[in-house]
Amino acid sequence: MSIGIPLTRAELGLLVGAKEITTQKALRELAAEGVIRRGRRDVVVKDLAGLTALADLPFLAKPYF
């Protein structure tokens, strides 16, 4: 799943209420887990079920689309 919203890491951090460095660390860790792929100005979810499990959001386990 790819979301085509061009945001900087700082802008993404502002949206979720986190500092840029915290956002970068979280994205780096999620990429290391293999659930996302980071690009220069994009993030691709490679494993929605894995991301959901890491976030502990079981109601998102089944995609609605």
N, C-alpha and C positions, 0 to 999 in steps of 0.2 A: 504494500500500500504506500503510495507516495502522495504527499500533501503539497500542492504547489503554491505555497505562500512564502515568498522570499523574505526571510527574517535573518537578522544578524543574531549571534548568540546573546548579545546584550538585550536585543528586543524580545527574544524568546524568554529570557530571564525576567524581564519586566512583566510579561504576560502571565507568568506563573508565580510572580512574587519572590524571585530568587536573584541573587547577585550573579553577574556574568561568570565569575570563576566557579560558582556552584553549579551553574548550568553546564559549563564546559566539562566539569568533572562528572556530572551525571550522564551526559551524552557519551563521554569517553567510556564510562563503566558499562553503559547499555550496549555500546558497540563491541566492547570486549566480551560481553555475554552472548553476542551474536544476534541480538533481537532487533537491532537497527543498523543502518549504514549511514554514516555521516558524509555529507558532501560539503562543498564550500558554503552554499547557502540553502541546503536542503537536508532533510532527514527522511530516510526511507525505512518504514517498518518492515522488517524481513520476517518476523515471527510474532504475529499478533497474540497468539495464545501464550507464548513465552513472556511477552511484555506484560500481558494481563496478569499472569501468575506473579511476576516480579512486583507489580503494583498492588497485588492482593485485591483485585477487583473482579471477583468471580462472575458478577452480572454482565461483564463485557466479554466473557469467554466465547460466546457465540455471536459472530458479526451479524448486524442487522441489515447488511446490504448484499 
